Amino acid sequence: MPLASPSAFTAAIAAHAMRMCSEGWPMVEPRVCRSCAQERPASEFRASRPDCRACERAACRDYHAANKPKRNARLSRWRRSNPEKAAAVDRRKRLRRYGLTEADRAQMETAQGGRCLLCGSDGPLVIDHCHATGRVRGLLCTPCNNFLGWVEGSPGIMSRARVYFDAPCHADVLLELANGPICEPLPASLESQNEGAADSASVKERA
């Protein structure tokens, strides 16, 4: 953002000082921004900074847009040197996206007993939210959260799955269930036959 011309800035400062003195207000409220030459409350300035917060943010955006490769390289170096701080920054960004704070998330996890609301596992939890409204619903494990996201993105999948589960099994599936596990031990007669076949195969290889 270009700075205000020196003459405009000086005139704004002079008018501000005269009004402060004539009305007997304290000189700390309000202040005049160097960039936009607008009179703003002192709360909109950082300490010892001549520009208001809005102008500072605009200047940062302009700088980042004009120096994106340089900024990204510097940010990558900082993240590699400060992995814990970088993880904390990412966590705060995710929480801000849902309108939560660290304390809010800790309270949710305590209320759930540290367990996923769907499967009850006690592993790492992530924030689950409604994709349509953005409303936070609770904390889930990653598999359950991915499953719900897939279900929300596939309308009708649950009703089709219910029909599929209610359909009669095929005959081969029923026979497999009736005969027990596939990897159950072989009968002794078959096991001896297999051993004999293996011995004969090894004799042929040596021959």
Helices and strands as residue ranges (DSSP letters): H 6-23, E 31-32, E 39-40, G 42-44, H 53-66, H 68-81, H 83-97, H 102-111, E 125-129, E 136-141, H 142-152, H 157-166, H 171-178, H 188-206
